[in-house]
Structure formats: C-alpha cells, structure tokens
Amino acid sequence: AEYMGIISRQGERIMEGKEKPKEEKVVVEEKKQEEGDKKKEGKREKKPKEKKKKEKKEVAKKAEAVYVKDPNDPCASKFGDLELIASQEDPEVRFKKIYVPVGLLAEDLLGKQVRVRARLHNSRVTGKIGFIVLRENFSTVQGVMSVGPELSPGMLKYTKAIPKESLVEIICTVVKPASEITGCTQKIELSIHEIWTVSKCAAVLPFQIEDAMTKVANQEDEEGEEKKVVEKKTEGKKGEEKKSASKAEEEKKEIHVKQMTRLDNRVIDLRVPANQAIMRLQSAVGRYFRDFLYSKEFVEIHSPKIIPGVSEGGTEVFKLQYFGKEACLAQSPQLYKQMGICGDLTKVFEIAPVFRAENANTNRHLCEFTMLDVEMEIKNHYFEVLDVLGEMFNYIFENLVKNHKKELAVINEQYAFEPFKWKTPSVKLTFLEGVKLLAEEGFKQDPTQDLSSDAEKALGKIVRKKYDTDFYMLYGYPISARPFYTMKDPKDPNYTNSYDFFMRGEEITSGAQRVHDPKMLSDRAEAAGIPLHTLKDYIDAFKYGAPPHGGCGIGLERVVKLFCGLRNIRKCIMFTRDPKRLTPQEKITPILNY
C-alpha cells in the first residue's frame, strides 16, 4: 500500500509537470537508493556496538539505583539489607541460628521452617509472584514468593532489585512443588517468609554465571579470544528473516565464556559448579594421598623452598638474592627428601608448591604447582617403590569414584568425559617394550631418547586398546632422559632404574632409585655441569652411611585434569601462575596444545 501510494503521488507530480518521466531519472533514483542502502548497512553494523553500550549503561544505571524501603510497609520487618556483620552480636547467637545447607534441602524437611544463606543465582518477578534460585557450592534450590497477607508488594519489589550473586539469607518453609523442578539440583521448593541481603554484589558482573555453566562439547572452544557477535542484514521474506534470527540465537547460545576471561575474573569463575567440583576433587586427591601414606607409616615433612643451587640439575629456576647471596626457588624437594632418608626417617612424603621457570605456554604446564612427593628406603629392588605407588594410586582412584560421585557428575555435565579406567595390579611395561609397541603402530621412537609428548599420547592410546587401562607404569628410561642422581641400570649403563606413570597418555609422575654413594653422586653431578659447592650439604649427607632409596614426584593438578578428562590444567589450580600470568588480571598468550 505504501509502495502504491508513492507511485500514485509520483504520477500526480508528473501530471502537474513537476517531474519528468524519463528513464535516466529512474536510473538516478536507483543509484541513490543503492547509496542509501550502503549507508544504512554501515549504520546497521555500527548499531549493535552502540546498542550494546547503551544497554550496558542502562543495566548498570538501573542496577545501581538504590531501593528505598517504605518504613510503613506492613512487611518492613521481613526484608531489607542486613547490618554489616562485624561479630557485634552476642556470641551465643551461633547456637540459636541454625542454617541448613542448600544441598541438604530435601523431602525429609517438608513442612519445616528453615533458615538458608546462599547466593542469589537468579530471580524473576512477574506481577504478584516471584521466583528466585539460590546457589551454594554446586547445589541449587528454587524459592517462591507470592503477594498476600504475609508478603507485601514492596517485599517483592525489593527482591527484584537484589543484584545476582548477592549473598542473601532467607527464612522459609520447605514445600512440595506443584510441578517437578528440572532446573535445580534440589527437588523441593522454598516458600519464602523473610529475605535479607547479607552482602550485595556489584551491579554488573564480568560475565554471567549461567553463561559460564554452559555445556561444552569441545573444550578448545573456551580457549583463544572472545568472539564478537555481529548482526548481519537479512534480506528476503519474513519467513527467511525469522529463520535467520533463529540461527543467530543458536549461534549466541554456542558462545562460551573464554578461558582468559575466566582467569581474569577467577573469583567469579570459581563459583561455577563445575569449578567448585574440580577444587573439591583436587582437595580429595591430596587427602587420599596423605591418608594412604600415613597408613603405611610414612612421615610427612616440610622442606625449604628457598635453596642454593638447582634441585633438578637444570637452569630453569627462579633466581633471587638471599642477603647478598644467590639463591633460587625449589624446583622439587628431591634433595631434602633424600636427606630425610639419610636421617633415618625411612619413609617420607610432602605436599607442597614447586617452581619451574619454564617458558612453556601449553595446556599442561605451569610455573607454580603442587607436588605430591614420596621417598622411601629400598631393601633389595626399586620395584618395592613401584608396588607401594601402584597400591596408592589404586586407593586414590577407588575413593574418588566411591566418595565423589556428585562432583564427578557435576563436572561431566559441563565437560563430558569417559570414565577413567585402571587395573589392579597396575600395568607395568619396560621403556623398550613401549618403544616396540609404538613401532608396531608405525611410530618411530629413538630407544636412547626420552618420549616426546606426541609419543606419550600415542602410547597411551595403544595401551588403552591393548590392556583396557588409562593408567600404567613405564620403567627403565635411557640415561639421557634422567637427572644426575638417578641410579644406572646395573645390566645396561645406557639405561636407568627409573620410571614414569601415565594417565590417559600424559605423564603424571617421574621417579627412580637414587644414587646413594657420595663418590658416584659427585661424579654424576660434575658430569652434568653442576658446581659441587652448591650441593655440598646434600652430598655430605651420604658420607655417613645412606640406605638405598627411591621415590617420585606427582603433579597434583595433572592427576585431577586427567582423571576428569579436562583439556586445560588451568581449570585444576586455584590461581594460575604461568609465563604470562602473575596475577588474575594479567593477559596470557593463546594456549598451544603441546
């Protein structure tokens, strides 16, 4: 109709002699139309950015608006901002106020009034009814509010104004929902009588927790730079426009919060249920490691982290000045564990940070991480150590599966993974057997050199296929792949009494029988180019009769990463320290695969 109106008016102007009906006029109009379309297209491209900024400002402005409670509100005593908690109350109140964790809100509490403190995960208020979702760790529960004699419109309005992620406290009754709740972990509902804000969150979050909880089909999608969503001009029929809009919505849903954004805002990222579960599994691995070794009469030690010289015999250390002397951060407690054995502690272990100045930006390397270290006396053969370690890993794996089903399910929900497989007793292969298995699959490996990362991954797949296990031991490594304090194989000096353990084709621990003869130790250190004066105390410890011994160092974060099939080790550590990140806010270069 609009088009016909234009034509009609154009005809009137032609009839009045105000316009010439020439073909060139039409061509000029078409050109003008094209130029106009181009300008409009340019505006459309700019519009999303401008619109986004405007929306962001409006959201911030709206969120920052302070809600003023009406003192005459009939429910004024049931909602509002709590006074800052500075332990000003009577300490006896801790016995009167009983809080129920969100994860324990279940049908056995139906009809009971409870007090809950948790984060406001989400809220939706429409008319006279409101729904909120509370989150604590990786448990969520739905609360309902409805305007009536016991709940005023002002109370609902206040609830609507509470920013997401604020810490709130509610008094409520546990009720059975009218229909099944699928969006929360708890299947009951909370009828809210009182709601108080304990600690208010900032109006605008760096990212939404819901976005960071999105199921990830390919973990590589979370790495790299954030993608900008650009609205494109769609032409054609209305049906086609709707189809394009629907496709755009699908694309937006597929966008994940990137790893760099998460690490820049790690405090928020840690609140994501999958990360809550990962941190608890990390804690559990350390706990089961400690429990098992205590049961075997090991002694827990705490070795120095500021040391002279180099602990591993390399140059990749963080150097520092120590009252005018040169020192470095320990790459490993290796030397001190051995000195503990020389001091007749017999069997020792340690859980502590270690420091590696390796300029490696991969998804499995860190500059600071937690090492689970073990050292023990050997009576006759270093396989005694392998037996203890194999039994220990079986204990850790069994307890993770038995006692942490919920954590594993939460992680699997966002980052799907195949259940970890292992054998009892553990599969043991010689280094040369590993080389042979690789050769059978067409993978060339020099038997006198260490395995590359690609070779380790390939061997992991071969072992899984042949032995149906994700965990195995490889022993008898070439001398070129081991530090100076490793005992040589008495049958072949080109190889050593050493071993690595693997999970899903990645190394998680490296160990060996140690050299316990002082002269042999001095000769090996000199051959490795290490100044003997930096190892004087260490070598001297072996002059007074040292028992044969061996042990290993296990990367805690790697165990968690590989047990759960995670791609990036940065998910398994509380705060990342790598070559490009010293604080949560420092940017990092794109992560390489290996």
C-alpha positions, -999 to +999 in steps of 0.1 A: +000+000+000+029+023+008+046+015-024+014+021-044+009+054-026+044+065-037+037+056-073+004+074-072+020+106-058+048+103-084+021+101-112+004+132-098+037+152-099+043+140-135+008+151-144+014+185-128+047+189-148+068+189-116+086+157-126+099+143-159+091+106-167+125+098-181+144+066-179+175+083-167+155+097-138+147+062-127+184+052-130+195+081-109+168+071-083+181+035-083+217+048-078+205+070-049+187+040-035+219+019-036+239+046-019+212+049+007+213+011+013+250+011+017+248+039+043+220+021+061+241-011+061+270+008+076+247+021+103+234-014+109+269-026+115+276+001+140+242-002+157+249-034+177+280-019+193+262+014+201+231-005+212+252-028+234+270+001+251+237+018+257+221-013+271+251-019+294+248+017+307+211+013+313+216-020+331+243-005+353+222+026+360+191+005+368+211-019+390+228+009+409+195+026+417+191+022+455+158+007+466+142+027+493+121+007+517+089+022+528+090+022+567+052+019+567+053-013+546+034-039+565+062-064+559+091-039+567+104-062+594+107-092+570+131-078+543+160-054+537+198-051+539+213-066+569+238-045+590+274-053+582+284-084+602+313-075+623+307-100+651+287-074+670+261-099+681+261-120+713+284-150+705+257-173+720+235-165+689+256-191+670+237-218+689+203-203+682+205-196+644+208-229+626+215-227+589+206-256+565+229-261+536+212-259+502+225-294+494+206-309+524+172-293+515+152-324+507+118-341+512+127-351+548+123-314+557+088-309+541+066-286+562+095-274+583+107-238+586+144-234+579+170-206+576+192-206+545+221-184+535+233-187+498+239-167+467+211-153+446+217-172+413+187-159+395+154-141+401+122-135+381+093-113+394+061-110+373+031-092+387+023-106+422+045-136+421+083-141+422+107-169+418+143-170+429+171-196+426+196-198+454+230-215+449+255-228+474+286-246+460+272-267+433+237-271+448+207-250+437+171-246+450+141-227+439+122-203+462+087-188+456+071-156+468+035-146+463+019-113+474-007-119+501-014-111+538+021-122+548+040-108+519+037-073+506+042-059+471+072-039+485+089-071+496+086-085+461+098-052+446+129-053+469+136-089+459+135-080+423+161-052+429+187-075+446+216-080+421+225-115+411+254-131+430+245-112+462+246-132+494+211-135+508+196-150+539+160-163+539+136-178+564+112-202+546+091-233+547+101-264+527+072-274+505+064-298+477+064-280+443+032-280+422+052-295+393+086-312+390+116-288+392+141-296+365+164-265+366+177-271+402+196-298+419+171-299+449+136-312+440+117-293+468+106-257+468+110-229+494+081-208+504+098-176+515+087-156+545+117-133+550+146-122+527+177-103+537+207-092+518+239-101+537+264-088+511+254-070+479+271-079+446+283-053+421+256-042+396+274-055+365+293-089+365+323-096+343+303-125+329+271-143+338+274-175+358+248-191+336+270-185+306+300-200+324+279-231+332+271-238+295+277-274+284+310-275+264+311-300+236+346-291+225+369-277+253+390-259+227+360-235+222+368-220+256+404-210+246+415-181+225+399-146+222+363-137+228+342-137+196+322-106+187+286-113+177+278-091+147+242-087+135+241-091+097+215-076+074+190-102+062+170-097+031+141-116+017+107-127+030+096-126+066+099-163+070+136-162+059+142-133+084+127-154+112+149-183+102+180-161+102+170-147+136+166-183+150+200-192+136+216-162+152+201-171+185+215-206+182+250-191+174+247-169+205+239-199+227+270-217+215+293-189+226+312-198+258+330-177+284+366-179+273+394-192+294+412-158+295+381-141+307+376-168+334+412-165+346+410-126+346+380-130+369+388-162+387+369-153+419+337-153+399+348-183+378+354-204+410+317-201+418+307-221+387+295-255+399+320-275+377+349-255+392+335-260+427+336-297+420+371-296+405+385-278+435+369-304+458+384-333+438+418-316+440+414-315+478+403-351+478+433-364+458+457-347+484+436-362+512+437-398+499+474-395+491+481-384+527+457-410+542+473-439+523+508-430+531+500-424+568+485-459+569+519-472+556+538-454+584+552-426+562+563-394+579+551-360+564+579-335+560+581-298+551+613-289+532+628-255+524+616-237+493+644-212+492+676-231+483+711-226+470+719-241+436+695-261+415+675-290+427+668-308+394+701-301+378+687-277+351+689-240+346+651-232+345+649-218+381+636-186+396+666-169+410+666-144+438+690-126+461+693-140+497+711-115+519+738-109+493+739-145+481+724-161+451+695-185+457+665-199+439+630-213+444+630-251+447+620-270+416+615-300+438+620-312+474+641-340+459+674-334+477+657-328+511+636-360+508+668-380+503+685-363+532+654-372+553+660-409+544+697-405+553+685-391+587+667-425+592+631-412+587+628-443+565+597-433+545+587-396+539+562-376+519+554-340+512+525-319+497+539-285+487+543-260+459+572-263+434+585-237+410+596-241+373+609-212+352+599-230+320+587-206+293+561-231+282+526-219+272+508-252+268+477-267+283+497-289+307+525-267+321+525-243+350+553-222+366+540-230+401+520-261+410+515-286+438+537-316+440+529-348+459+564-362+468+573-396+481+606-411+491+613-445+508+641-468+518+646-498+495+656-532+509+666-550+477+650-537+445+634-505+433+602-524+423+594-521+461+587-485+454+565-493+423+544-517+444+537-490+470+529-464+444+507-487+424+487-496+455+485-459+464+471-448+430+445-476+432+435-463+466+431-427+453+411-438+422+388-461+441+380-434+467+374-407+440+348-430+423+333-442+455+330-410+475+328-382+449+300-393+426+283-359+429+314-339+420+322-362+390+286-359+378+287-321+380+320-319+360+307-345+335+276-324+330+296-294+317+327-312+304+317-347+293+344-373+297+348-411+295+351-428+330+387-434+340+399-470+337+427-487+357+438-522+365+447-539+398+476-546+400+488-518+377+501-525+342+539-522+341+559-520+309+597-515+302+607-484+282+619-507+254+585-525+254+569-491+250+592-483+221+583-516+205+545-510+208+550-476+192+570-492+163+542-518+157+518-489+151+543-471+128+555-445+153+593-440+152+610-436+186+647-435+194+653-460+222+681-439+237+660-407+240+630-396+261+595-399+248+581-368+231+546-356+241+532-370+209+548-404+216+534-404+251+499-397+238+502-423+210+515-449+235+486-441+259+461-449+231+479-482+223+480-493+259+443-484+264+434-505+234+456-535+243+453-535+281+420-517+287+436-492+311+442-454+312+468-458+339+502-476+335+539-476+345+568-474+321+602-482+337+639-484+326+643-450+309+675-441+290+702-422+310+699-392+287+663-387+300+672-387+337+688-363+363+723-368+378+711-385+410+694-414+391+709-449+396+721-466+364+707-500+354+734-525+365+728-546+334+730-517+309+746-484+317+727-467+289+695-471+309+684-464+345+664-477+374+637-451+367+600-449+359+572-427+348+534-432+354+508-422+329+471-413+329+453-410+296+486-408+277+501-380+298+529-382+324+518-375+359+549-386+378+586-392+373+608-412+397+637-435+402+661-453+426+686-426+437+724-427+438+733-431+475+771-434+471+788-400+477+816-405+452+793-417+425+770-388+432+798-363+429+810-377+396+775-377+382+769-340+393+802-329+378+794-347+345+760-328+345+779-295+349+766-287+383+790-268+407+797-292+436+798-264+462+760-258+456+754-295+466+779-298+494+753-303+522+735-328+500+765-349+491+779-347+526+747-363+539+756-395+521+791-398+537+777-412+569+760-443+556+730-439+533+704-466+527+693-474+491+662-455+484+638-443+457+607-422+452+588-399+429+571-365+424+534-364+413+517-334+398+485-329+418+468-308+392+477-332+364+460-361+383+428-341+386+430-329+350+434-364+335+411-383+358+383-359+346+395-358+310+399-320+311+419-303+284+435-274+303+454-277+336+444-241+344+410-254+354+426-276+381+445-249+400+430-222+422+451-193+407+473-198+376+510-190+376+524-194+341+549-174+319+523-147+311+501-146+342+513-135+376+480-121+388+444-129+379+442-098+357+473-103+335+467-114+300+480-147+286+491-156+251+469-182+233+475-217+247+492-242+225+482-278+226+517-291+233 
